[in-house]
Amino acid sequence: MTEYMSAADFARYHDLDPGTIRRYKHDGRLPEPDAVIGMEDTERQHHGWLPKTVEAWQRPGQGARTDLQQE
């Protein structure tokens, strides 16, 4: 079975407040989730990320050179 990390797990891994992760998700500053639970037409979906996705994510910061990110 594949295990995914929740938004709370994502926050804990990067030592961030869960509210910060919610804001980053809303602003599009998190990677696309690797899994989505819940139908598109429901009010609440839950997102999950593979551990390797969470580990690879770099927190955006002031002066971050986003043009240097590898694709």
N, CA, C and O atoms as a Tripos MOL2 file, in Angstrom:
@<TRIPOS>MOLECULE
protein
  284   283    71     0     0
PROTEIN
NO_CHARGES

@<TRIPOS>ATOM
      1 N           0.8380   -1.1770    0.0000 N.3       1 MET1
      2 CA          0.0000    0.0000    0.0000 C.3       1 MET1
      3 C           0.8890    1.2480    0.0000 C.2       1 MET1
      4 O           1.8790    1.3180    0.7290 O.2       1 MET1
      5 N           0.5290    2.2100   -0.8120 N.am      2 THR2
      6 CA          1.2660    3.4670   -0.8790 C.3       2 THR2
      7 C           0.7940    4.3840    0.2360 C.2       2 THR2
      8 O          -0.4080    4.5570    0.4380 O.2       2 THR2
      9 N           1.7370    4.9690    0.9590 N.am      3 GLU3
     10 CA          1.3930    5.9010    2.0320 C.3       3 GLU3
     11 C           1.6850    7.3180    1.5790 C.2       3 GLU3
     12 O           2.6990    7.5900    0.9370 O.2       3 GLU3
     13 N           0.7770    8.2130    1.9270 N.am      4 TYR4
     14 CA          0.8980    9.6240    1.5670 C.3       4 TYR4
     15 C           0.9640   10.4670    2.8270 C.2       4 TYR4
     16 O           0.4970   10.0580    3.8900 O.2       4 TYR4
     17 N           1.5450   11.6390    2.6940 N.am      5 MET5
     18 CA          1.6290   12.5770    3.8050 C.3       5 MET5
     19 C           0.5220   13.6190    3.6480 C.2       5 MET5
     20 O           0.2740   14.1170    2.5490 O.2       5 MET5
     21 N          -0.1340   13.9370    4.7520 N.am      6 SER6
     22 CA         -1.1970   14.9370    4.7540 C.3       6 SER6
     23 C          -0.5810   16.3380    4.7980 C.2       6 SER6
     24 O           0.6360   16.4860    4.9070 O.2       6 SER6
     25 N          -1.4250   17.3500    4.7120 N.am      7 ALA7
     26 CA         -0.9450   18.7290    4.8330 C.3       7 ALA7
     27 C          -0.3110   18.9470    6.2100 C.2       7 ALA7
     28 O           0.6880   19.6560    6.3270 O.2       7 ALA7
     29 N          -0.8890   18.3420    7.2490 N.am      8 ALA8
     30 CA         -0.3140   18.4570    8.5920 C.3       8 ALA8
     31 C           1.0600   17.7870    8.6500 C.2       8 ALA8
     32 O           1.9800   18.3150    9.2740 O.2       8 ALA8
     33 N           1.2010   16.6300    8.0040 N.am      9 ASP9
     34 CA          2.4990   15.9510    7.9410 C.3       9 ASP9
     35 C           3.5120   16.8140    7.1890 C.2       9 ASP9
     36 O           4.6720   16.9200    7.5870 O.2       9 ASP9
     37 N           3.0540   17.4270    6.0990 N.am     10 PHE10
     38 CA          3.8970   18.3060    5.2840 C.3      10 PHE10
     39 C           4.4290   19.4390    6.1620 C.2      10 PHE10
     40 O           5.6230   19.7390    6.1470 O.2      10 PHE10
     41 N           3.5340   20.0620    6.9250 N.am     11 ALA11
     42 CA          3.9210   21.1650    7.8080 C.3      11 ALA11
     43 C           4.9280   20.6960    8.8540 C.2      11 ALA11
     44 O           5.9410   21.3560    9.0850 O.2      11 ALA11
     45 N           4.6520   19.5640    9.4810 N.am     12 ARG12
     46 CA          5.5340   19.0410   10.5250 C.3      12 ARG12
     47 C           6.9210   18.7310    9.9680 C.2      12 ARG12
     48 O           7.9270   19.0350   10.6090 O.2      12 ARG12
     49 N           6.9820   18.1300    8.7820 N.am     13 TYR13
     50 CA          8.2630   17.7710    8.1750 C.3      13 TYR13
     51 C           9.1320   19.0070    7.9500 C.2      13 TYR13
     52 O          10.3440   18.9670    8.1630 O.2      13 TYR13
     53 N           8.5060   20.1060    7.5180 N.am     14 HIS14
     54 CA          9.2590   21.3240    7.2140 C.3      14 HIS14
     55 C           9.2580   22.3200    8.3700 C.2      14 HIS14
     56 O           9.6860   23.4620    8.2060 O.2      14 HIS14
     57 N           8.7780   21.8910    9.5400 N.am     15 ASP15
     58 CA          8.7370   22.7240   10.7350 C.3      15 ASP15
     59 C           7.9970   24.0370   10.4700 C.2      15 ASP15
     60 O           8.4760   25.1180   10.8140 O.2      15 ASP15
     61 N           6.8250   23.9190    9.8550 N.am     16 LEU16
     62 CA          5.9830   25.0690    9.5550 C.3      16 LEU16
     63 C           4.6440   24.9210   10.2590 C.2      16 LEU16
     64 O           4.2250   23.8130   10.5940 O.2      16 LEU16
     65 N           3.9890   26.0310   10.4760 N.am     17 ASP17
     66 CA          2.6500   26.0280   11.0380 C.3      17 ASP17
     67 C           1.6740   25.4660   10.0000 C.2      17 ASP17
     68 O           1.8090   25.7700    8.8150 O.2      17 ASP17
     69 N           0.7090   24.6640   10.4100 N.am     18 PRO18
     70 CA         -0.2720   24.1560    9.4430 C.3      18 PRO18
     71 C          -0.9810   25.2660    8.6640 C.2      18 PRO18
     72 O          -1.3280   25.0760    7.4990 O.2      18 PRO18
     73 N          -1.1950   26.4120    9.2910 N.am     19 GLY19
     74 CA         -1.8080   27.5430    8.5940 C.3      19 GLY19
     75 C          -0.9480   28.0430    7.4500 C.2      19 GLY19
     76 O          -1.4670   28.4920    6.4280 O.2      19 GLY19
     77 N           0.3610   27.9670    7.6170 N.am     20 THR20
     78 CA          1.2760   28.3720    6.5480 C.3      20 THR20
     79 C           1.1320   27.4420    5.3570 C.2      20 THR20
     80 O           1.1040   27.8920    4.2120 O.2      20 THR20
     81 N           1.0420   26.1510    5.6220 N.am     21 ILE21
     82 CA          0.8670   25.1830    4.5340 C.3      21 ILE21
     83 C          -0.4600   25.4090    3.8230 C.2      21 ILE21
     84 O          -0.5260   25.3420    2.5960 O.2      21 ILE21
     85 N          -1.5220   25.6790    4.5910 N.am     22 ARG22
     86 CA         -2.8210   25.9630    3.9580 C.3      22 ARG22
     87 C          -2.7220   27.1910    3.0540 C.2      22 ARG22
     88 O          -3.2540   27.1920    1.9430 O.2      22 ARG22
     89 N          -2.0470   28.2270    3.5260 N.am     23 ARG23
     90 CA         -1.8760   29.4440    2.7270 C.3      23 ARG23
     91 C          -1.0460   29.1570    1.4840 C.2      23 ARG23
     92 O          -1.3970   29.6020    0.3910 O.2      23 ARG23
     93 N           0.0500   28.4200    1.6350 N.am     24 TYR24
     94 CA          0.8820   28.0630    0.4820 C.3      24 TYR24
     95 C           0.0740   27.2540   -0.5330 C.2      24 TYR24
     96 O           0.1990   27.4580   -1.7410 O.2      24 TYR24
     97 N          -0.7580   26.3340   -0.0320 N.am     25 LYS25
     98 CA         -1.5790   25.5170   -0.9280 C.3      25 LYS25
     99 C          -2.5660   26.4080   -1.6820 C.2      25 LYS25
    100 O          -2.7380   26.2740   -2.8940 O.2      25 LYS25
    101 N          -3.2050   27.3080   -0.9590 N.am     26 HIS26
    102 CA         -4.1670   28.2330   -1.5730 C.3      26 HIS26
    103 C          -3.4970   29.1190   -2.6180 C.2      26 HIS26
    104 O          -4.0830   29.4040   -3.6620 O.2      26 HIS26
    105 N          -2.2630   29.5580   -2.3370 N.am     27 ASP27
    106 CA         -1.5220   30.4480   -3.2440 C.3      27 ASP27
    107 C          -0.8280   29.7030   -4.3790 C.2      27 ASP27
    108 O          -0.2320   30.3310   -5.2540 O.2      27 ASP27
    109 N          -0.8960   28.3770   -4.3760 N.am     28 GLY28
    110 CA         -0.2540   27.5940   -5.4310 C.3      28 GLY28
    111 C           1.2450   27.4370   -5.2560 C.2      28 GLY28
    112 O           1.9640   27.2010   -6.2270 O.2      28 GLY28
    113 N           1.7280   27.5670   -4.0130 N.am     29 ARG29
    114 CA          3.1680   27.4660   -3.7610 C.3      29 ARG29
    115 C           3.6120   26.0830   -3.2830 C.2      29 ARG29
    116 O           4.7780   25.8880   -2.9390 O.2      29 ARG29
    117 N           2.6930   25.1360   -3.2640 N.am     30 LEU30
    118 CA          3.0500   23.7540   -2.9310 C.3      30 LEU30
    119 C           3.0390   22.9310   -4.2070 C.2      30 LEU30
    120 O           2.3810   23.2990   -5.1800 O.2      30 LEU30
    121 N           3.7620   21.8230   -4.2100 N.am     31 PRO31
    122 CA          3.6930   20.9440   -5.3820 C.3      31 PRO31
    123 C           2.2860   20.3570   -5.5170 C.2      31 PRO31
    124 O           1.5410   20.2610   -4.5410 O.2      31 PRO31
    125 N           1.9470   19.9740   -6.7240 N.am     32 GLU32
    126 CA          0.6610   19.3170   -6.9420 C.3      32 GLU32
    127 C           0.6120   18.0660   -6.0690 C.2      32 GLU32
    128 O           1.6160   17.3660   -5.9420 O.2      32 GLU32
    129 N          -0.5400   17.7760   -5.4650 N.am     33 PRO33
    130 CA         -0.6310   16.5690   -4.6400 C.3      33 PRO33
    131 C          -0.4770   15.3140   -5.4970 C.2      33 PRO33
    132 O          -0.8480   15.2920   -6.6700 O.2      33 PRO33
    133 N           0.0720   14.2850   -4.8880 N.am     34 ASP34
    134 CA          0.2210   13.0000   -5.5650 C.3      34 ASP34
    135 C          -1.0630   12.1800   -5.4770 C.2      34 ASP34
    136 O          -1.2460   11.2210   -6.2270 O.2      34 ASP34
    137 N          -1.9480   12.5600   -4.5580 N.am     35 ALA35
    138 CA         -3.2310   11.8710   -4.4090 C.3      35 ALA35
    139 C          -4.2750   12.8640   -3.9230 C.2      35 ALA35
    140 O          -3.9740   13.7840   -3.1620 O.2      35 ALA35
    141 N          -5.5000   12.6620   -4.3730 N.am     36 VAL36
    142 CA         -6.6330   13.4780   -3.9300 C.3      36 VAL36
    143 C          -7.7410   12.5310   -3.5000 C.2      36 VAL36
    144 O          -8.1130   11.6160   -4.2350 O.2      36 VAL36
    145 N          -8.2600   12.7600   -2.3040 N.am     37 ILE37
    146 CA         -9.3580   11.9510   -1.7880 C.3      37 ILE37
    147 C         -10.6010   12.8260   -1.7740 C.2      37 ILE37
    148 O         -10.5940   13.9240   -1.2170 O.2      37 ILE37
    149 N         -11.6510   12.3390   -2.3800 N.am     38 GLY38
    150 CA        -12.9000   13.0860   -2.4650 C.3      38 GLY38
    151 C         -13.1750   13.4630   -3.9070 C.2      38 GLY38
    152 O         -12.2550   13.6700   -4.6990 O.2      38 GLY38
    153 N         -14.4280   13.5470   -4.2290 N.am     39 MET39
    154 CA        -14.8290   13.8690   -5.5940 C.3      39 MET39
    155 C         -14.6480   15.3610   -5.8550 C.2      39 MET39
    156 O         -14.6720   16.1800   -4.9370 O.2      39 MET39
    157 N         -14.4700   15.6860   -7.1180 N.am     40 GLU40
    158 CA        -14.2280   17.0640   -7.5140 C.3      40 GLU40
    159 C         -15.3770   17.9870   -7.1310 C.2      40 GLU40
    160 O         -15.1540   19.1570   -6.8190 O.2      40 GLU40
    161 N         -16.5940   17.4770   -7.1500 N.am     41 ASP41
    162 CA        -17.7480   18.3240   -6.8680 C.3      41 ASP41
    163 C         -18.0930   18.4110   -5.3790 C.2      41 ASP41
    164 O         -19.0850   19.0440   -5.0190 O.2      41 ASP41
    165 N         -17.3000   17.7960   -4.5190 N.am     42 THR42
    166 CA        -17.5470   17.9050   -3.0840 C.3      42 THR42
    167 C         -16.8620   19.1490   -2.5470 C.2      42 THR42
    168 O         -15.9280   19.6750   -3.1530 O.2      42 THR42
    169 N         -17.3390   19.6070   -1.4090 N.am     43 GLU43
    170 CA        -16.7890   20.8280   -0.8290 C.3      43 GLU43
    171 C         -15.3840   20.6340   -0.2810 C.2      43 GLU43
    172 O         -14.5910   21.5750   -0.2570 O.2      43 GLU43
    173 N         -15.0780   19.4430    0.1510 N.am     44 ARG44
    174 CA        -13.7980   19.2490    0.8310 C.3      44 ARG44
    175 C         -13.0630   18.0490    0.2490 C.2      44 ARG44
    176 O         -13.5400   16.9150    0.3050 O.2      44 ARG44
    177 N         -11.9110   18.3260   -0.3010 N.am     45 GLN45
    178 CA        -11.0350   17.2600   -0.7720 C.3      45 GLN45
    179 C          -9.8190   17.2210    0.1430 C.2      45 GLN45
    180 O          -9.4310   18.2380    0.7190 O.2      45 GLN45
    181 N          -9.2300   16.0580    0.2720 N.am     46 HIS46
    182 CA         -8.0110   15.9000    1.0560 C.3      46 HIS46
    183 C          -6.8810   15.5610    0.1010 C.2      46 HIS46
    184 O          -7.0130   14.6860   -0.7560 O.2      46 HIS46
    185 N          -5.7720   16.2610    0.2600 N.am     47 HIS47
    186 CA         -4.6200   16.0550   -0.6040 C.3      47 HIS47
    187 C          -3.5540   15.2710    0.1390 C.2      47 HIS47
    188 O          -3.4070   15.3870    1.3560 O.2      47 HIS47
    189 N          -2.8100   14.4690   -0.6200 N.am     48 GLY48
    190 CA         -1.7160   13.7010   -0.0590 C.3      48 GLY48
    191 C          -0.4970   13.7920   -0.9590 C.2      48 GLY48
    192 O          -0.6190   13.8640   -2.1820 O.2      48 GLY48
    193 N           0.6770   13.7890   -0.3450 N.am     49 TRP49
    194 CA          1.9330   13.8670   -1.0790 C.3      49 TRP49
    195 C           2.8030   12.6720   -0.6990 C.2      49 TRP49
    196 O           2.8350   12.2480    0.4570 O.2      49 TRP49
    197 N           3.4940   12.1500   -1.6810 N.am     50 LEU50
    198 CA          4.4690   11.1030   -1.4000 C.3      50 LEU50
    199 C           5.5960   11.6960   -0.5640 C.2      50 LEU50
    200 O           5.9200   12.8730   -0.7250 O.2      50 LEU50
    201 N           6.2010   10.9110    0.3250 N.am     51 PRO51
    202 CA          7.3070   11.4380    1.1210 C.3      51 PRO51
    203 C           8.4090   12.0630    0.2640 C.2      51 PRO51
    204 O           8.9780   13.0840    0.6520 O.2      51 PRO51
    205 N           8.7230   11.4690   -0.8980 N.am     52 LYS52
    206 CA          9.7860   12.0330   -1.7370 C.3      52 LYS52
    207 C           9.3970   13.4050   -2.2800 C.2      52 LYS52
    208 O          10.2700   14.2470   -2.4920 O.2      52 LYS52
    209 N           8.1070   13.6490   -2.5080 N.am     53 THR53
    210 CA          7.6440   14.9590   -2.9670 C.3      53 THR53
    211 C           7.8290   15.9880   -1.8610 C.2      53 THR53
    212 O           8.2960   17.1000   -2.1090 O.2      53 THR53
    213 N           7.4620   15.6130   -0.6380 N.am     54 VAL54
    214 CA          7.5950   16.5160    0.5090 C.3      54 VAL54
    215 C           9.0650   16.8310    0.7660 C.2      54 VAL54
    216 O           9.4180   17.9810    1.0280 O.2      54 VAL54
    217 N           9.9180   15.8190    0.6920 N.am     55 GLU55
    218 CA         11.3480   16.0120    0.9360 C.3      55 GLU55
    219 C          11.9840   16.9120   -0.1160 C.2      55 GLU55
    220 O          12.8880   17.6840    0.2030 O.2      55 GLU55
    221 N          11.5310   16.8270   -1.3590 N.am     56 ALA56
    222 CA         12.1320   17.5920   -2.4550 C.3      56 ALA56
    223 C          11.6730   19.0460   -2.4920 C.2      56 ALA56
    224 O          12.3300   19.8790   -3.1170 O.2      56 ALA56
    225 N          10.5670   19.3660   -1.8400 N.am     57 TRP57
    226 CA         10.0050   20.7140   -1.8940 C.3      57 TRP57
    227 C          10.9180   21.7020   -1.1820 C.2      57 TRP57
    228 O          11.4240   21.4250   -0.0940 O.2      57 TRP57
    229 N          11.1170   22.8370   -1.7950 N.am     58 GLN58
    230 CA         11.9110   23.9110   -1.2020 C.3      58 GLN58
    231 C          10.9790   25.0670   -0.8760 C.2      58 GLN58
    232 O          10.2700   25.5700   -1.7470 O.2      58 GLN58
    233 N          10.9850   25.4780    0.3680 N.am     59 ARG59
    234 CA         10.1200   26.5680    0.8080 C.3      59 ARG59
    235 C          10.4640   27.8420    0.0520 C.2      59 ARG59
    236 O          11.6320   28.2250   -0.0180 O.2      59 ARG59
    237 N           9.4480   28.5080   -0.5210 N.am     60 PRO60
    238 CA          9.7270   29.7790   -1.1840 C.3      60 PRO60
    239 C          10.0590   30.8280   -0.1320 C.2      60 PRO60
    240 O           9.4630   30.8450    0.9440 O.2      60 PRO60
    241 N          10.9850   31.6770   -0.4360 N.am     61 GLY61
    242 CA         11.3570   32.7180    0.5070 C.3      61 GLY61
    243 C          11.7200   33.9920   -0.2110 C.2      61 GLY61
    244 O          11.7960   34.0360   -1.4390 O.2      61 GLY61
    245 N          11.9400   35.0070    0.5550 N.am     62 GLN62
    246 CA         12.3180   36.2900   -0.0090 C.3      62 GLN62
    247 C          13.6180   36.1260   -0.7900 C.2      62 GLN62
    248 O          14.6190   35.6370   -0.2650 O.2      62 GLN62
    249 N          13.5830   36.5350   -2.0300 N.am     63 GLY63
    250 CA         14.7770   36.4520   -2.8600 C.3      63 GLY63
    251 C          15.0400   35.0780   -3.4420 C.2      63 GLY63
    252 O          16.1080   34.8410   -4.0060 O.2      63 GLY63
    253 N          14.0860   34.1680   -3.3150 N.am     64 ALA64
    254 CA         14.2870   32.8200   -3.8590 C.3      64 ALA64
    255 C          14.3950   32.8820   -5.3740 C.2      64 ALA64
    256 O          13.5960   33.5550   -6.0260 O.2      64 ALA64
    257 N          15.3710   32.1890   -5.9380 N.am     65 ARG65
    258 CA         15.5760   32.1630   -7.3910 C.3      65 ARG65
    259 C          14.7430   31.0350   -7.9790 C.2      65 ARG65
    260 O          15.2550   29.9470   -8.2450 O.2      65 ARG65
    261 N          13.4670   31.2980   -8.1770 N.am     66 THR66
    262 CA         12.5840   30.2690   -8.7150 C.3      66 THR66
    263 C          12.8880   29.9580  -10.1700 C.2      66 THR66
    264 O          12.4610   28.9230  -10.6830 O.2      66 THR66
    265 N          13.6250   30.8410  -10.8460 N.am     67 ASP67
    266 CA         13.9790   30.5850  -12.2430 C.3      67 ASP67
    267 C          15.0350   29.4950  -12.3680 C.2      67 ASP67
    268 O          15.2950   29.0120  -13.4700 O.2      67 ASP67
    269 N          15.6440   29.1020  -11.2580 N.am     68 LEU68
    270 CA         16.7020   28.0950  -11.2900 C.3      68 LEU68
    271 C          16.1820   26.6880  -10.9910 C.2      68 LEU68
    272 O          16.9580   25.7330  -10.9950 O.2      68 LEU68
    273 N          14.8920   26.5510  -10.7360 N.am     69 GLN69
    274 CA         14.3400   25.2370  -10.4210 C.3      69 GLN69
    275 C          14.4470   24.3190  -11.6230 C.2      69 GLN69
    276 O          14.1740   24.7180  -12.7550 O.2      69 GLN69
    277 N          14.8490   23.0790  -11.3590 N.am     70 GLN70
    278 CA         14.9560   22.0910  -12.4290 C.3      70 GLN70
    279 C          13.5870   21.5190  -12.7200 C.2      70 GLN70
    280 O          12.7640   21.3630  -11.8180 O.2      70 GLN70
    281 N          13.3470   21.2090  -13.9670 N.am     71 GLU71
    282 CA         12.0530   20.6250  -14.3390 C.3      71 GLU71
    283 C          12.2020   19.1710  -14.6740 C.2      71 GLU71
    284 O          11.2190   18.5110  -15.0100 O.2      71 GLU71
@<TRIPOS>BOND
     1     1     2 1
     2     2     3 1
     3     3     4 2
     4     3     5 am
     5     5     6 1
     6     6     7 1
     7     7     8 2
     8     7     9 am
     9     9    10 1
    10    10    11 1
    11    11    12 2
    12    11    13 am
    13    13    14 1
    14    14    15 1
    15    15    16 2
    16    15    17 am
    17    17    18 1
    18    18    19 1
    19    19    20 2
    20    19    21 am
    21    21    22 1
    22    22    23 1
    23    23    24 2
    24    23    25 am
    25    25    26 1
    26    26    27 1
    27    27    28 2
    28    27    29 am
    29    29    30 1
    30    30    31 1
    31    31    32 2
    32    31    33 am
    33    33    34 1
    34    34    35 1
    35    35    36 2
    36    35    37 am
    37    37    38 1
    38    38    39 1
    39    39    40 2
    40    39    41 am
    41    41    42 1
    42    42    43 1
    43    43    44 2
    44    43    45 am
    45    45    46 1
    46    46    47 1
    47    47    48 2
    48    47    49 am
    49    49    50 1
    50    50    51 1
    51    51    52 2
    52    51    53 am
    53    53    54 1
    54    54    55 1
    55    55    56 2
    56    55    57 am
    57    57    58 1
    58    58    59 1
    59    59    60 2
    60    59    61 am
    61    61    62 1
    62    62    63 1
    63    63    64 2
    64    63    65 am
    65    65    66 1
    66    66    67 1
    67    67    68 2
    68    67    69 am
    69    69    70 1
    70    70    71 1
    71    71    72 2
    72    71    73 am
    73    73    74 1
    74    74    75 1
    75    75    76 2
    76    75    77 am
    77    77    78 1
    78    78    79 1
    79    79    80 2
    80    79    81 am
    81    81    82 1
    82    82    83 1
    83    83    84 2
    84    83    85 am
    85    85    86 1
    86    86    87 1
    87    87    88 2
    88    87    89 am
    89    89    90 1
    90    90    91 1
    91    91    92 2
    92    91    93 am
    93    93    94 1
    94    94    95 1
    95    95    96 2
    96    95    97 am
    97    97    98 1
    98    98    99 1
    99    99   100 2
   100    99   101 am
   101   101   102 1
   102   102   103 1
   103   103   104 2
   104   103   105 am
   105   105   106 1
   106   106   107 1
   107   107   108 2
   108   107   109 am
   109   109   110 1
   110   110   111 1
   111   111   112 2
   112   111   113 am
   113   113   114 1
   114   114   115 1
   115   115   116 2
   116   115   117 am
   117   117   118 1
   118   118   119 1
   119   119   120 2
   120   119   121 am
   121   121   122 1
   122   122   123 1
   123   123   124 2
   124   123   125 am
   125   125   126 1
   126   126   127 1
   127   127   128 2
   128   127   129 am
   129   129   130 1
   130   130   131 1
   131   131   132 2
   132   131   133 am
   133   133   134 1
   134   134   135 1
   135   135   136 2
   136   135   137 am
   137   137   138 1
   138   138   139 1
   139   139   140 2
   140   139   141 am
   141   141   142 1
   142   142   143 1
   143   143   144 2
   144   143   145 am
   145   145   146 1
   146   146   147 1
   147   147   148 2
   148   147   149 am
   149   149   150 1
   150   150   151 1
   151   151   152 2
   152   151   153 am
   153   153   154 1
   154   154   155 1
   155   155   156 2
   156   155   157 am
   157   157   158 1
   158   158   159 1
   159   159   160 2
   160   159   161 am
   161   161   162 1
   162   162   163 1
   163   163   164 2
   164   163   165 am
   165   165   166 1
   166   166   167 1
   167   167   168 2
   168   167   169 am
   169   169   170 1
   170   170   171 1
   171   171   172 2
   172   171   173 am
   173   173   174 1
   174   174   175 1
   175   175   176 2
   176   175   177 am
   177   177   178 1
   178   178   179 1
   179   179   180 2
   180   179   181 am
   181   181   182 1
   182   182   183 1
   183   183   184 2
   184   183   185 am
   185   185   186 1
   186   186   187 1
   187   187   188 2
   188   187   189 am
   189   189   190 1
   190   190   191 1
   191   191   192 2
   192   191   193 am
   193   193   194 1
   194   194   195 1
   195   195   196 2
   196   195   197 am
   197   197   198 1
   198   198   199 1
   199   199   200 2
   200   199   201 am
   201   201   202 1
   202   202   203 1
   203   203   204 2
   204   203   205 am
   205   205   206 1
   206   206   207 1
   207   207   208 2
   208   207   209 am
   209   209   210 1
   210   210   211 1
   211   211   212 2
   212   211   213 am
   213   213   214 1
   214   214   215 1
   215   215   216 2
   216   215   217 am
   217   217   218 1
   218   218   219 1
   219   219   220 2
   220   219   221 am
   221   221   222 1
   222   222   223 1
   223   223   224 2
   224   223   225 am
   225   225   226 1
   226   226   227 1
   227   227   228 2
   228   227   229 am
   229   229   230 1
   230   230   231 1
   231   231   232 2
   232   231   233 am
   233   233   234 1
   234   234   235 1
   235   235   236 2
   236   235   237 am
   237   237   238 1
   238   238   239 1
   239   239   240 2
   240   239   241 am
   241   241   242 1
   242   242   243 1
   243   243   244 2
   244   243   245 am
   245   245   246 1
   246   246   247 1
   247   247   248 2
   248   247   249 am
   249   249   250 1
   250   250   251 1
   251   251   252 2
   252   251   253 am
   253   253   254 1
   254   254   255 1
   255   255   256 2
   256   255   257 am
   257   257   258 1
   258   258   259 1
   259   259   260 2
   260   259   261 am
   261   261   262 1
   262   262   263 1
   263   263   264 2
   264   263   265 am
   265   265   266 1
   266   266   267 1
   267   267   268 2
   268   267   269 am
   269   269   270 1
   270   270   271 1
   271   271   272 2
   272   271   273 am
   273   273   274 1
   274   274   275 1
   275   275   276 2
   276   275   277 am
   277   277   278 1
   278   278   279 1
   279   279   280 2
   280   279   281 am
   281   281   282 1
   282   282   283 1
   283   283   284 2
@<TRIPOS>SUBSTRUCTURE
     1 MET1         2 RESIDUE 1 A MET
     2 THR2         6 RESIDUE 1 A THR
     3 GLU3        10 RESIDUE 1 A GLU
     4 TYR4        14 RESIDUE 1 A TYR
     5 MET5        18 RESIDUE 1 A MET
     6 SER6        22 RESIDUE 1 A SER
     7 ALA7        26 RESIDUE 1 A ALA
     8 ALA8        30 RESIDUE 1 A ALA
     9 ASP9        34 RESIDUE 1 A ASP
    10 PHE10       38 RESIDUE 1 A PHE
    11 ALA11       42 RESIDUE 1 A ALA
    12 ARG12       46 RESIDUE 1 A ARG
    13 TYR13       50 RESIDUE 1 A TYR
    14 HIS14       54 RESIDUE 1 A HIS
    15 ASP15       58 RESIDUE 1 A ASP
    16 LEU16       62 RESIDUE 1 A LEU
    17 ASP17       66 RESIDUE 1 A ASP
    18 PRO18       70 RESIDUE 1 A PRO
    19 GLY19       74 RESIDUE 1 A GLY
    20 THR20       78 RESIDUE 1 A THR
    21 ILE21       82 RESIDUE 1 A ILE
    22 ARG22       86 RESIDUE 1 A ARG
    23 ARG23       90 RESIDUE 1 A ARG
    24 TYR24       94 RESIDUE 1 A TYR
    25 LYS25       98 RESIDUE 1 A LYS
    26 HIS26      102 RESIDUE 1 A HIS
    27 ASP27      106 RESIDUE 1 A ASP
    28 GLY28      110 RESIDUE 1 A GLY
    29 ARG29      114 RESIDUE 1 A ARG
    30 LEU30      118 RESIDUE 1 A LEU
    31 PRO31      122 RESIDUE 1 A PRO
    32 GLU32      126 RESIDUE 1 A GLU
    33 PRO33      130 RESIDUE 1 A PRO
    34 ASP34      134 RESIDUE 1 A ASP
    35 ALA35      138 RESIDUE 1 A ALA
    36 VAL36      142 RESIDUE 1 A VAL
    37 ILE37      146 RESIDUE 1 A ILE
    38 GLY38      150 RESIDUE 1 A GLY
    39 MET39      154 RESIDUE 1 A MET
    40 GLU40      158 RESIDUE 1 A GLU
    41 ASP41      162 RESIDUE 1 A ASP
    42 THR42      166 RESIDUE 1 A THR
    43 GLU43      170 RESIDUE 1 A GLU
    44 ARG44      174 RESIDUE 1 A ARG
    45 GLN45      178 RESIDUE 1 A GLN
    46 HIS46      182 RESIDUE 1 A HIS
    47 HIS47      186 RESIDUE 1 A HIS
    48 GLY48      190 RESIDUE 1 A GLY
    49 TRP49      194 RESIDUE 1 A TRP
    50 LEU50      198 RESIDUE 1 A LEU
    51 PRO51      202 RESIDUE 1 A PRO
    52 LYS52      206 RESIDUE 1 A LYS
    53 THR53      210 RESIDUE 1 A THR
    54 VAL54      214 RESIDUE 1 A VAL
    55 GLU55      218 RESIDUE 1 A GLU
    56 ALA56      222 RESIDUE 1 A ALA
    57 TRP57      226 RESIDUE 1 A TRP
    58 GLN58      230 RESIDUE 1 A GLN
    59 ARG59      234 RESIDUE 1 A ARG
    60 PRO60      238 RESIDUE 1 A PRO
    61 GLY61      242 RESIDUE 1 A GLY
    62 GLN62      246 RESIDUE 1 A GLN
    63 GLY63      250 RESIDUE 1 A GLY
    64 ALA64      254 RESIDUE 1 A ALA
    65 ARG65      258 RESIDUE 1 A ARG
    66 THR66      262 RESIDUE 1 A THR
    67 ASP67      266 RESIDUE 1 A ASP
    68 LEU68      270 RESIDUE 1 A LEU
    69 GLN69      274 RESIDUE 1 A GLN
    70 GLN70      278 RESIDUE 1 A GLN
    71 GLU71      282 RESIDUE 1 A GLU
